[in-house]
Every structure is written in C-alpha cells, then in structure tokens.
Amino acid sequence: MAIKALQTISTGRNGVGAFILQCKRIDIHFCDWAGSSKGMNGFIKSLLPKFAAAHPQIEFVVSPRPSKHPVAIGHYINGREKAICVRNMEPYQILKKLELLRDASGEKLKVTKPVQSINESVRGIWSPYHGNGMKV
C-alpha cells in the first residue's frame, strides 16, 4: 500500500503559532531647546522614520515636553508601561533603548528563587562548632 500526501494549504488555528508583539505603543517626549534632548532631536529627524516604517504594528507618538528631559515610554497589551530616560544619549543609543522597549513583554521582573551555586564556598560552611571556639 502506497502512502499518499494530502494537498492542502496551511490554515490558521485561532492564533496557534502566531507571534503577537507585546508592545503596542511607544511615546517619545522631548524638549525643543534643552541640551539633554540634543540626541533625541537627532534621533527623531534621522532614525525614527526608518524605525517606525520597519514596525507598522507599533504606534509612535511624538510630543514635545518643554523644560524636561527626554523620555521613551512603552505601552504593552497587558496594560503595563515601561519608561526609559534617554537624556544626553546619542541617536544610536536611543535606538537601542527603543529596541529594548519593543522587545520587552511588559511583565514585571520576577526573582523568586535564591541564587544557588554548584560550587562550594572557598571558606566552607560556617559553623559555631568549628575553629577555636568561644569561651563563655
């Protein structure tokens, strides 16, 4: 008996196997004249159009904020926000920070397990029964 393959096109199964970007919006706040926003102004003029065109699923909101340091705020589909101050950064450093916001999930960082090592301590395990002892 010969095995015959079925000729079908792959179909969507309610999002199984689909990737949904967690970042839905990035707000960019800057000052027009402040020195700390110099890199942000350069980023907005040169690198932001390319970055926004490469990521059409993210909404970019650019707004001036006079007399304040520049900030990039990421809004995520779970309702959380992450803000990164980008004062005195160069345009390519700001691009790296926006990529960090884009790639983040919006979840809080969870550290539930204590650090455990497979190597023993150099000093060994402390015990009150070892050493010279204490006179009471």
Protein Blocks (a to p, Z undefined) as FASTA:
>chain_A
ZZdddddddddeehioiacdfblbdcddddfklmklmmmmmmmmmmmmmmmmmmmmbccd
ddddehiacddddddfkopacdddfehiafklmmmmmmmmmmpgoiacddfbccddfbdc
fkbpadfkgcjbpaZZ
